[in-house]
Amino acid sequence: MTTLDILPEVTCPPTDLWSDEPPLESDLHLQQITILIGCLERLWQERNNYYASGNLTIYYNEEQLKKRDFCGPDFFVVLDTKKRPRKSWVVWGEQGKYPNVIVEILSDSTANIDRNKKKILYQNTFRTPNYFWFDPESLELQGFRLIAGQYQAIPANENGYLWSEQLELYLGIFERKLRYFTPTGELVLTAAEAELQEREAKEQAILEKEQAILERERLAQKLRELGIDPETI
């Protein structure tokens, strides 16, 4: 009998696991998660080295599978990974990577858990560098940065925005929604907002061109009234 014959069989936990999250609590949750994912995908459309999702289970240990003690943040981003569709985020199948950024959308039923139990989990187990929570009703926004193993509150700037060094973006409130802002304070637009802005810019350009033509015609008419041929000028 060889040494290999007496080694215990090692069983690896599965990596192809479906998400096991409950339905979103409200339309506000769905709208907010859609905005966070959509704006980041539009801003980072040239990047393929991140994964962003929402209301998706993060499996982080085998004991968790046995107890069915799952954790699915409302929104999270993992950096330095491949951007591709996933059924869930399985830490042991993703080179041990945990989210770099997590955002929880507060509600009456989850606020206490998000502020306490999940905050401790994200700090001590996930070691997630940036954790934010946002209440779509009261507009409470709080952010934390992991410093020496402990979450420290992120101070707001003069506009009330919180800086995420992981995303290199600010998070702040615009029209009662949690939004991204660039380092210079510009709102990161949704696809619909960008389309509207582009359409308005085109309409404005057409209007300015028409106004310029009318002005030239008025000037030409005035010159004719003075006996001057505008074609000779």
C-alpha positions in Angstrom: 0.0 0.0 0.0 1.4 3.4 -0.9 1.1 6.7 0.9 -1.4 7.9 -1.7 -3.7 4.9 -0.9 -4.1 6.0 2.7 -4.6 9.7 2.1 -8.2 10.8 3.0 -10.4 11.8 0.1 -10.7 15.6 -0.1 -14.1 16.9 -1.1 -14.1 20.4 -2.5 -17.3 22.5 -2.1 -19.1 23.2 -5.4 -18.5 26.4 -7.3 -21.4 26.3 -9.7 -24.1 27.6 -7.3 -27.3 29.5 -8.0 -28.1 32.6 -6.1 -30.5 32.2 -3.2 -31.7 35.7 -2.5 -35.3 36.7 -1.6 -37.2 39.1 -3.9 -36.4 42.8 -3.7 -38.5 44.6 -1.1 -39.7 47.5 -3.2 -39.5 49.2 -6.6 -37.2 51.7 -5.0 -34.7 48.9 -4.3 -34.9 47.7 -7.9 -34.6 51.2 -9.4 -31.6 52.0 -7.2 -29.7 48.8 -7.9 -30.4 49.2 -11.6 -29.0 52.8 -11.6 -25.9 51.7 -9.7 -25.1 48.8 -12.1 -26.2 50.6 -15.3 -24.2 53.8 -14.6 -21.0 51.9 -13.7 -21.3 49.7 -16.8 -21.8 52.7 -19.0 -18.8 54.6 -17.4 -16.6 51.5 -17.5 -17.7 50.2 -20.9 -14.1 49.9 -22.1 -13.1 47.8 -19.0 -13.3 44.1 -18.7 -11.6 43.7 -15.3 -14.5 44.0 -12.8 -17.8 42.4 -11.8 -20.8 44.4 -10.6 -24.1 42.9 -9.5 -27.0 43.2 -7.1 -29.1 41.0 -4.9 -26.8 38.1 -5.7 -25.7 35.6 -3.1 -22.0 35.6 -2.1 -21.0 32.2 -0.9 -17.9 32.5 1.3 -17.4 29.2 3.2 -18.6 25.6 3.2 -20.2 25.9 6.7 -22.3 28.7 5.3 -23.7 26.2 2.7 -24.6 23.7 5.4 -26.4 26.3 7.6 -27.9 28.1 4.5 -26.6 31.3 6.1 -26.3 33.2 2.9 -25.4 36.8 2.3 -26.4 38.8 -0.8 -25.6 42.5 -0.8 -28.0 44.8 -2.6 -25.1 45.9 -4.8 -21.4 45.0 -4.9 -18.3 45.4 -7.1 -15.3 43.1 -7.3 -12.2 44.6 -9.0 -9.4 42.8 -10.8 -11.6 39.9 -12.0 -13.2 38.9 -15.3 -16.4 40.6 -16.3 -18.8 37.7 -17.2 -22.3 36.5 -16.2 -22.4 34.5 -13.0 -25.1 32.5 -11.1 -23.7 33.8 -7.8 -20.4 34.9 -6.4 -18.5 31.9 -5.0 -15.4 33.2 -3.2 -13.5 29.9 -3.3 -14.1 29.7 -7.0 -13.0 33.3 -7.6 -9.4 33.1 -6.2 -10.6 34.0 -2.8 -11.8 37.5 -3.9 -14.4 39.4 -1.9 -16.2 42.6 -2.9 -14.2 45.8 -3.0 -17.3 47.9 -2.6 -20.7 47.0 -1.1 -23.9 49.1 -0.9 -26.9 48.1 1.1 -30.3 49.8 0.5 -32.0 50.2 3.8 -35.6 49.3 4.6 -37.5 49.0 7.8 -37.0 45.3 7.9 -33.2 45.3 7.1 -31.8 48.6 8.4 -30.8 47.1 11.8 -29.1 44.1 10.2 -27.3 46.3 7.6 -26.1 48.7 10.2 -24.8 46.0 12.6 -24.6 42.4 11.6 -23.7 42.9 8.0 -21.3 45.8 8.8 -19.4 43.4 11.1 -19.4 40.7 8.5 -18.1 43.0 5.8 -15.5 44.4 8.1 -14.2 41.2 9.8 -14.8 38.4 7.2 -15.1 40.0 3.8 -12.6 42.8 4.6 -14.4 44.9 2.1 -12.5 48.2 1.7 -15.6 50.4 1.2 -19.1 49.8 2.6 -22.0 52.2 2.1 -25.7 52.2 3.1 -28.5 54.3 1.7 -32.1 54.8 2.8 -34.2 55.7 -0.2 -37.0 57.0 2.1 -35.1 59.2 4.6 -32.1 59.7 2.2 -29.7 58.7 4.9 -26.3 58.0 3.4 -23.3 56.6 5.3 -20.0 55.2 4.1 -17.1 53.5 5.7 -13.5 52.8 4.8 -11.5 49.9 6.2 -8.5 51.3 8.0 -6.3 48.9 10.1 -9.0 46.3 10.1 -11.7 48.6 11.4 -14.4 50.6 9.5 -14.0 54.4 9.8 -16.7 56.8 8.7 -16.0 58.5 5.3 -16.3 62.2 5.7 -18.6 64.0 3.2 -17.2 66.8 1.0 -18.8 70.2 0.6 -21.5 68.7 -1.6 -22.3 65.9 0.8 -20.6 63.3 -1.5 -18.6 60.3 -0.1 -15.4 59.3 -1.8 -14.8 55.7 -2.8 -11.1 55.2 -3.5 -11.9 51.7 -4.8 -14.2 53.1 -7.5 -12.4 56.4 -7.8 -15.8 58.0 -7.7 -18.0 59.9 -5.3 -21.3 58.6 -4.1 -24.0 61.2 -3.4 -27.7 61.9 -3.7 -29.3 63.4 -6.8 -33.0 63.6 -7.2 -33.5 61.2 -4.3 -31.3 58.5 -5.8 -27.8 57.3 -4.9 -25.6 58.3 -7.8 -22.0 58.4 -8.8 -20.1 61.6 -9.3 -16.7 62.0 -11.0 -13.7 63.3 -9.1 -14.5 66.8 -10.4 -18.1 66.4 -9.2 -19.9 65.7 -12.5 -22.9 63.4 -12.4 -22.3 60.0 -14.0 -25.3 59.8 -16.4 -27.6 56.9 -17.0 -28.0 55.7 -20.6 -31.4 57.4 -20.8 -30.0 60.7 -19.4 -27.0 60.6 -21.8 -29.3 60.0 -24.8 -31.5 62.9 -23.7 -28.5 65.2 -23.2 -27.2 64.2 -26.7 -30.6 64.9 -28.3 -31.0 68.2 -26.5 -27.4 69.2 -27.6 -28.3 68.4 -31.3 -31.5 70.3 -31.1 -29.7 73.3 -29.6 -27.1 73.1 -32.4 -29.9 73.1 -35.0 -31.6 76.0 -33.3 -28.4 78.1 -33.1 -27.7 77.3 -36.8 -31.2 78.5 -37.8 -30.9 81.6 -35.7 -27.6 82.4 -37.4 -29.2 82.0 -40.8 -32.1 84.3 -39.8 -29.6 86.9 -38.4 -27.7 86.8 -41.7 -30.9 87.3 -43.7 -32.0 90.2 -41.5 -28.6 91.8 -41.9 -28.7 91.3 -45.7 -32.2 92.9 -45.8 -31.0 95.8 -43.8 -28.1 96.4 -46.2 -30.4 96.2 -49.2 -32.6 98.8 -47.6 -29.5 101.0 -47.4 -28.8 100.4 -51.0 -25.9 98.1 -50.4 -25.7 94.7 -52.1 -24.8 92.2 -49.4 -23.1 90.0 -52.0 -20.5 92.6 -52.6 -19.4 92.7 -48.9 
